[in-house]
Amino acid sequence: MKRFFTLAIMVAAFCCANAQDVQLHYDLGHSLYKNLSSRTSVTTTVEMFKPDTWGSTYMFTDIDYKSDGVMGAYWEISREFNLTKNKQWAAHIEYDGGLGSGKTMDSYYGNRYQHAVLLGGAWNWASKDFSKTFSLQLMYKYQFKNAHTGAHPFSGFQLTEVWGTTFAKGLCTFSGFCDLWYDPNVNGKMILLSEPQFWFNLNTLKGMKDVNLSLGTEVEISNNFVWNDKGQNNRFYAIPTVAAKWTF
C-alpha cells in the first residue's frame, strides 16, 4: 500500500496521460502473527499521477481504520523533472509523512511519524507496447527531528525499484516496489520494504469493458519495518491482503 506505483501510472509516465485509482485492502497480519494482534485490518489507498511538459507529479495517501473510525494516515508526494528527451533519466524530489493514533485503557493518544525528504535521480524504462515497465531511484534521505517521540534527525540513502507487467491479454497485472533505506535505530541499520501486487483486471472480460475494477492481493514483505505489539520493529514479516482496486 505504501509507495505503490500501479502499471497504469508507469504507462502514463511515458504516454503523458493521467492516472488515478482507489484501493481497498483487508490485511491478514493480525490473523497470521500472534504479536500483530493490534495491527490495522482495513486500509484504503488513493493515488494520483499527472505528467506535464517538465516531468510528472505523483502522490498517494494511505488511511488505516479501526472499528470505531480512522486510526491513522500516511502520505507521499514526489516530483520528477525530465533530464533527457526520452524521459528515461529524471531528477526526483519527495516528501513522506503522516500520523497515527492508539488507545490505552481509558484514553486515546496520537503520534506524528518522523517525516522525511528525499532527493536524487531516477531511471525509467518501458517496453515498446508498455506491457512491461521498470523504474530505479537512488536518493539521499533526510529524516527530520520528531519532538513527539524524541527521535533525532539523521541522514541516509534510499534505493527504490518499481516494476509492472501485464499479460494474458491484459487480464493479469503483476506490479509493485522494493525500498531499501538506512536507519541507525534498527538491527543492521537497514530497513527493507517490498509490496508486490497481483491483479485480475475485470474490464478485459467480455461485456465488462467499462468496469474498471481489479481484484487481487498485495503481500507486504519487510524486515525491521513493522512495529509489533511489543513496541519493536526488528524482524521479518510477509503479510498478505485481500484487495480491490477501481481505476478512474
Secondary structure, 3 states (H helix, E strand, C coil): CCCCCCHHHHHHHHHCCCEEEEEEEEECHHHHCHHHCCCCCEEEEEEEEEECCCEEEEEEEEEEEECCEEEEEEEEEEEEEECCCCCCEEEEEEEEEEEEEEECCCCEEEEECCCEEEEEEEEEEECCCCCEEEEEEEEEEEECCECCCCECCEEEEEEEEEEEEEECCCCEEEEEEEEEEECCCCHHHEEEEECCEEEEEHHHCCCCCCCCEEEEEEEEEEECCCCCCCCCCCCEEEEEEEEEEEEC
